[in-house]
């Protein structure tokens, strides 16, 4: 099982100021869960479906990563 990584309160506060807030539709998976999941995949080099379930659905991790990259986040 992979080591689960979570952001500290201070780390998330610094990052959260840069995240887009122009979302609409159904409630989103918490960014606090998604960001460490994206970091895990990028650092480990694993496939998106192999990300630990603790970070949320892998499709959410992938979609959020792609959308944020397109926006320059």
Buried (B, 14 or more C-beta within 10 A) or exposed (E): EEEEBEBEEEEBEEBEEEBEEEEEEEEEBEBBBBBBBBBBBEEEEBEBEEBBEBBBBBEBBBBBBEEBEEEEE
